[in-house]
Amino acid sequence: MATTDIRLKRIENEYQSVRGVQDDILDKMDSYEAALLGLTEMVSRNSERLDAIDEKLDRLMAHLDVPPKAPAGFVKE
């Protein structure tokens, strides 16, 4: 069994290679998750800002007695 040590070394190298690739994949998944969470937070903040702007515009339009906009699209008669 002169080749037993060689085969065991080959199996160990293959195992280490697979583990290395798995670690790389998991690291990329972690970075994608962090990026997605960051983007989700930015969307939430932008939504809050737009809501605040809408409220300000509504108050300004009410103060200036701006008539409501006519509905767009098809109107049921």
Backbone as CSV, one residue per row, in Angstrom:
resi,resn,N_x,N_y,N_z,CA_x,CA_y,CA_z,C_x,C_y,C_z
1,MET,0.813,-1.190,0.000,0.000,0.000,0.000,0.864,1.264,0.000
2,ALA,1.674,1.357,-0.963,2.576,2.498,-1.079,1.828,3.765,-1.456
3,THR,0.660,3.607,-2.040,-0.074,4.794,-2.511,-1.083,5.310,-1.491
4,THR,-1.225,4.681,-0.362,-2.221,5.091,0.633,-1.971,6.513,1.115
5,ASP,-0.753,6.839,1.447,-0.443,8.204,1.907,-0.739,9.243,0.839
6,ILE,-0.434,8.903,-0.407,-0.694,9.823,-1.522,-2.193,10.036,-1.677
7,ARG,-2.955,8.983,-1.588,-4.425,9.102,-1.732,-5.027,9.903,-0.578
8,LEU,-4.556,9.637,0.624,-5.072,10.402,1.760,-4.743,11.884,1.623
9,LYS,-3.556,12.192,1.158,-3.167,13.590,0.937,-4.043,14.232,-0.139
10,ARG,-4.329,13.485,-1.201,-5.188,13.995,-2.268,-6.592,14.276,-1.738
11,ILE,-7.125,13.375,-0.943,-8.460,13.569,-0.374,-8.471,14.796,0.534
12,GLU,-7.421,14.945,1.343,-7.343,16.107,2.224,-7.261,17.400,1.416
13,ASN,-6.495,17.425,0.351,-6.401,18.612,-0.505,-7.734,18.940,-1.161
14,GLU,-8.453,17.922,-1.623,-9.769,18.154,-2.223,-10.735,18.712,-1.186
15,TYR,-10.684,18.171,0.012,-11.546,18.651,1.094,-11.248,20.112,1.399
16,GLN,-9.975,20.451,1.533,-9.591,21.827,1.816,-10.017,22.765,0.684
17,SER,-9.911,22.292,-0.548,-10.319,23.093,-1.694,-11.814,23.379,-1.652
18,VAL,-12.601,22.351,-1.371,-14.058,22.525,-1.282,-14.407,23.471,-0.142
19,ARG,-13.771,23.316,0.994,-14.029,24.197,2.133,-13.666,25.642,1.794
20,GLY,-12.586,25.825,1.081,-12.186,27.179,0.692,-13.219,27.839,-0.213
21,VAL,-13.732,27.086,-1.172,-14.754,27.616,-2.073,-16.032,27.917,-1.300
22,GLN,-16.409,27.030,-0.385,-17.598,27.281,0.428,-17.437,28.554,1.261
23,ASP,-16.266,28.734,1.844,-16.018,29.952,2.623,-16.117,31.200,1.748
24,ASP,-15.581,31.136,0.544,-15.676,32.275,-0.379,-17.131,32.595,-0.710
25,ILE,-17.915,31.565,-0.960,-19.338,31.763,-1.286,-20.072,32.388,-0.107
26,LEU,-19.820,31.866,1.092,-20.489,32.408,2.276,-20.069,33.851,2.536
27,ASP,-18.801,34.186,2.302,-18.356,35.571,2.457,-19.069,36.493,1.476
28,LYS,-19.227,36.033,0.236,-19.950,36.853,-0.751,-21.413,37.026,-0.347
29,MET,-22.022,35.965,0.161,-23.412,36.058,0.605,-23.539,37.070,1.741
30,ASP,-22.577,37.065,2.660,-22.599,38.041,3.753,-22.502,39.466,3.220
31,SER,-21.638,39.679,2.228,-21.499,41.035,1.692,-22.743,41.452,0.916
32,TYR,-23.366,40.514,0.201,-24.621,40.832,-0.504,-25.724,41.157,0.494
33,GLU,-25.771,40.404,1.571,-26.786,40.662,2.595,-26.603,42.048,3.199
34,ALA,-25.358,42.405,3.504,-25.081,43.727,4.070,-25.470,44.828,3.090
35,ALA,-25.169,44.631,1.814,-25.532,45.628,0.799,-27.044,45.749,0.682
36,LEU,-27.740,44.630,0.704,-29.199,44.655,0.596,-29.830,45.343,1.795
37,LEU,-29.299,45.074,2.983,-29.820,45.746,4.173,-29.574,47.252,4.095
38,GLY,-28.412,47.646,3.592,-28.128,49.070,3.427,-29.067,49.736,2.439
39,LEU,-29.321,49.060,1.329,-30.241,49.611,0.332,-31.658,49.703,0.880
40,THR,-32.075,48.700,1.632,-33.413,48.708,2.228,-33.556,49.887,3.184
41,GLU,-32.526,50.136,3.965,-32.547,51.275,4.893,-32.625,52.598,4.135
42,MET,-31.880,52.728,3.041,-31.928,53.963,2.248,-33.307,54.173,1.635
43,VAL,-33.919,53.114,1.151,-35.263,53.229,0.569,-36.249,53.677,1.636
44,SER,-36.121,53.123,2.821,-37.010,53.507,3.915,-36.852,54.981,4.271
45,ARG,-35.594,55.437,4.367,-35.356,56.861,4.678,-35.890,57.758,3.572
46,ASN,-35.681,57.370,2.314,-36.181,58.185,1.201,-37.699,58.231,1.205
47,SER,-38.334,57.132,1.552,-39.793,57.106,1.618,-40.292,58.061,2.695
48,GLU,-39.622,58.071,3.850,-40.011,58.990,4.920,-39.826,60.440,4.483
49,ARG,-38.746,60.721,3.778,-38.504,62.088,3.298,-39.578,62.509,2.289
50,LEU,-39.920,61.602,1.392,-40.951,61.937,0.400,-42.301,62.161,1.074
51,ASP,-42.621,61.381,2.095,-43.869,61.586,2.821,-43.888,62.967,3.477
52,ALA,-42.749,63.376,4.041,-42.667,64.690,4.679,-42.827,65.802,3.642
53,ILE,-42.226,65.629,2.480,-42.353,66.623,1.405,-43.799,66.698,0.927
54,ASP,-44.456,65.544,0.785,-45.859,65.533,0.367,-46.735,66.294,1.370
55,GLU,-46.471,66.078,2.657,-47.248,66.781,3.678,-47.033,68.293,3.578
56,LYS,-45.783,68.700,3.380,-45.498,70.133,3.257,-46.192,70.725,2.031
57,LEU,-46.151,70.007,0.919,-46.811,70.497,-0.298,-48.317,70.590,-0.102
58,ASP,-48.896,69.601,0.568,-50.340,69.644,0.829,-50.707,70.849,1.688
59,ARG,-49.904,71.119,2.726,-50.185,72.288,3.579,-50.020,73.593,2.803
60,LEU,-48.991,73.657,1.961,-48.756,74.859,1.167,-49.900,75.079,0.175
61,MET,-50.334,74.008,-0.464,-51.433,74.130,-1.431,-52.725,74.556,-0.727
62,ALA,-52.961,74.027,0.484,-54.155,74.430,1.233,-54.053,75.896,1.637
63,HIS,-52.865,76.331,2.042,-52.665,77.725,2.433,-52.865,78.677,1.252
64,LEU,-52.453,78.260,0.064,-52.590,79.109,-1.120,-53.909,78.896,-1.853
65,ASP,-54.789,78.090,-1.293,-56.097,77.791,-1.890,-55.972,77.263,-3.313
66,VAL,-55.044,76.365,-3.532,-54.867,75.736,-4.842,-55.973,74.696,-5.014
67,PRO,-56.739,74.773,-6.121,-57.813,73.795,-6.302,-57.236,72.386,-6.511
68,PRO,-57.996,71.365,-6.108,-57.501,69.990,-6.287,-57.344,69.653,-7.763
69,LYS,-56.395,68.824,-8.037,-56.114,68.404,-9.410,-57.244,67.488,-9.902
70,ALA,-57.618,67.677,-11.165,-58.664,66.829,-11.746,-58.136,65.403,-11.874
71,PRO,-59.015,64.416,-11.707,-58.546,63.032,-11.814,-58.025,62.749,-13.216
72,ALA,-56.980,61.958,-13.296,-56.380,61.602,-14.570,-56.904,60.246,-15.008
73,GLY,-56.926,60.019,-16.285,-57.347,58.712,-16.801,-58.799,58.710,-17.198
74,PHE,-59.360,57.538,-17.291,-60.746,57.383,-17.694,-61.677,57.655,-16.531
75,VAL,-62.731,58.419,-16.822,-63.716,58.749,-15.800,-65.006,58.033,-16.153
76,LYS,-65.550,57.308,-15.187,-66.817,56.592,-15.408,-67.949,57.603,-15.463
77,GLU,-68.749,57.554,-16.522,-69.840,58.523,-16.688,-71.146,57.945,-16.296
